[in-house]
Amino acid sequence: MPYPPPRVGESKPYPHRVTFEAKTDVQDEYGSVHPSWDLAFKTWADFEPLGGREFSVNARQAADATARFRIRFRPALLEDHAVENYRLQYIHKTWNVHAIYQRDGLNNELYIEASEVD
């Protein structure tokens, strides 16, 4: 659902399109359970990079990037275990959700802390 256009001189409050995926457990023909990620919903978000770092792991270079996403309030994301059951897709990259919280308590916006998946 598109948001209303900004007034002259204002920027869009949620200029980026993100996709939330929900985890479901799928059992294969051998009885093993594997996670599967399915489309939960798409929404507009604000993206704020929080930083990154590079480090060596087993003689190989690795990187870690973290970011904060801000979206309109969705009550389902504050339910128990929502952090473990959702991940984000943004600009062809996958982001693991680490925290979901609201700052003002007014049910206007949610903040999602996430890290990029290698």
N, C-alpha and C positions, 0 to 999 in steps of 0.2 A: 504494500500500500504506500503510495508516494506521500511525502510530507508536504506541507504548504510551502510555496516558494518564499525565500527570504525577502525582506524589504531592501531597498536600495542601501548599499553600504554595509549590509550584514552578510555574514557567511552562513552557509547551510549548517544547521546544528548537527546533522548526522549525514555527512557526505559520502560515506563508504558503504557498499553493499557487502554483507557478510552472510554466510550460511552456517547454521547450527546443525550439527549432526548428533543424533542420539544413539547410544550404544545398546545393542540387543545381543543376547547370547544365542548362538545358533549351534545346534548339535549336528555333527556330521554322521555319515553312515556307520562309523565305528564307535559312536557314543561319546566322542570327544566334544567338548564345548569350546567354541571359538567366538571372540567378539566380532560383531558386524556393525558397521556404522551406516545408518540410514538418515536421509534428510528429515530433519525435525521442522525447521522453518527458516525462512530468509527474512532479514530485516536490515534496516539502515543503522549505521553505527558511526561513532567518532573513534578514530584510531590514534593512540598516543604511544610512540615507542618509548620504552623506559630504559633501554640500554642493552648492551650485549658484551660478550667477552669471547676471547679465543684462548684455547688451552690445548695441551698435548695429552692424548690418551693412547697408550701403547704405541708410541713413536708415530702417531698420526695426529694431524691437526683437526680440532673440532671447534665448533662455535655454538654459542648459546645466545638467543635473543629473547627478550621479554617485552611485553606490551600491555597496555590497558585499553580495553574497548568500553565505550559508553553507549548504552542503548536505552530505548524507552522501556518502562517497567513491564515485566512479564512475571506474574506470580509463580508460574511453574518452575522458574529458574531458582527460586528460593526454597524449594522443597528439599527434604532430606536426600542426600546423595546426588544432588544435581551436578556437583563438581565432577564426580567420577563418571557421570553418565552423558556428559556433553563434551564436544570439541567444536572448534570453529574452522571454517575454510575462508581465507581472505587472500586475495591476489594470488591464487594458485598455490598457496601454502597452507599447511595444517598447523593449528595452534591447540595445544593441550590447555584446558581450563584448570587453574589452580585455586581461584577464589572468585566468588560472586557475592557482591554486597551492594547495599544502598547507603548513600552518605547522609541524606537529609531525613529519611524516615517518612517521606511524604508520598511514596509510591509513584514518583515521577520518572526516575531513571535508575538503571542498574549499572554497576561497574564490574567488569570482568577482567581479572588478571590472568594472563596466559603466556605460555612460552612456545616458541616455534619448534616443531618436530623436525628432526633431521631428515 
